[in-house]
Amino acid sequence: MTLEKRGSENAKSMGSSTTPEALVRQKALSLLARREHSTLELSRKLVAKGIEQGLAAAVVSQLHQKDLVSDARFTEGFVRWRMTNGYGPIRIRHELRERGINEDMAARYLPRDEEQWLDSIAKVKHKRFGETKPADYRDRARQMRFLMYRGFTSEQIRKVLG
């Protein structure tokens, strides 16, 4: 069953219009009901569902004007979620860039407090490797690679590994 057919059946049962724009808006709102999306991310998902790029952009723009989609709200939640899961500033910044968030917005929501990042990296290291220091150069290199993959800076890694 196509998106248009499904949408028209849902629209009839809800008594709303069945214009293509209304169907796209309904799909976008359905995606937003699950979680926050950046404007670029939402547009990409709509286009992936077979919706014309111009129509998807127009609907996303309308939703943005009504504050139903907000890059600032998305960025704030995304940074909090990734930090909670033990990722560092480099990785978070990269993932935000992939989702269409500019560097200024990312910098606004990433913590500037180095102590917060050091606490985070210490927790990640403890969870993965325990409290003991690396036994030898090979073990130290393995821990460094893991922490770099997680997106922590070399300075932060150096401080936590000692």
N, C-alpha and C positions, 0 to 999 in steps of 0.2 A: 504494500500500500504506500503510495507516495505521500510526501509531506503535505502537499496541497489537499489531497483527498482526506487524509487524517485530520488536518486542520479544519477543513470545511465541515466535517462531521462534528468535531468538537465545537466549532463556532455555532453550528445550527442548534446543538443541544444547549448552548449557553445564550443563544439569542443575540449574538454579536455579528458584526459584518464579516464578510469572507473575502475581503480584498487581500491581494498578495502581501501588502504592507502589514495588515492586521495579523496574518499568519506568521510572518517573520517576527513581528513584535511578540506574539505569543510564544514562539520558540525561544526567543532571546530571554524573555521573562522566566521561562521554564529553566533555562540554564542558570540564570541569576538566582533562582530560588534555591538551587543546590549549594552554591558558594559564590563569593565575589569573583569577578573577572576584571582584567584590565580591558580597556576599550579595544586594543589590538587583538587580544586573546579572544574576546567575544566575536569580533568581526571574522577572525580566522575560523572559528568554530562554525559560524553561520555559513560561510563560504564553503567549508568542508561538507556541510549538509546539502549542498547543491543550490544555494541561494546566490543570486547574482551579486557581485561585489558592490555595485553602486547602491542597490537596495539595502544590503546589509549595513553599509556605511551610513546610509540615511537613517535607518532605524536605530543604530547604535548612537548616532549623534542626538536623536530625539531623546533617547533614554538618558544620555549624558546631561542634556539640558534639564531634564526632570530630576536629576541627581539619583537616578536608579542604578547607574553605573558610574563609579568614581575611581579614577586611578589612585588618588590619595588614600581612599579607604582600602583599596586592594593592596597597595604597597604597605600600609601599616600592618594589616593582618598577615600578609605574606612574610614580612620581616620577622614578626613575632613567632609565626609558625616554624620558619626555618631555623631561627635561633633556638627555639625549644627543642628542635630535633638535632641540635648539635652541629650546625653548619656555621662557617665563618664568614667574614665580611666580603671576601673576594668571591666566593661561590654565590652568595646571596645577591651581590651586585650583578654578577653575570646572569643569573637566572631572571632577575628583574629586567635586564636589558633584552633578554630573549622574549620577554612578555610585553615589550614596548614601553617600558618605564624609563624615562630619561635619567641621566646621572644626577641632576639637581634634585629630583623627587626622591631618588634612592638615598642620596646623602642626607636629605631631610629626616628620613625615618630610620636610618641605620644609626645605632648608638655610637656616640663619639668617645664615650668613656672606655678607655683601654682596660680598666679593671673588669668591666662586664665581659669583654672578650676573653680576658685571661681566666676568669671564672668558668666561662663556657668551655674553653679548650681544656682546662684541667678536668672538668667533668667528663668530657668526651674521652680524654686519655685514660682516666681512671676506669671508666666503663669498659673500654676496649682492651687496655693493657694492664690494669691494676696500678697499685701505688709504687711499685718498684721502678727504679731507674733502668734504662736499657742496659742489658748485660754486656754487649759488645757493639762494635761498629755496625755490624749487619743488622742487629736488632734496632739500633738507633735509626738507621736508614729506613727500615721498614716502618717504624712509628712516624718518622718525618713524612714519608710518602703518604701515609694514611691521613695525617693531619693536613697536609697540603691539598690532598684530594677533597677534604672537607671544606677547604676554602679559607684556612687560617694563614696569616702572613708568616714569613720566615722569622721575623722578629718575635712574634707571639709563640711560635713553635720553639725557638731557641730558649725563651724564658721558661716555658713549661718543662722542657726536657733537661734543662740545667746545664 
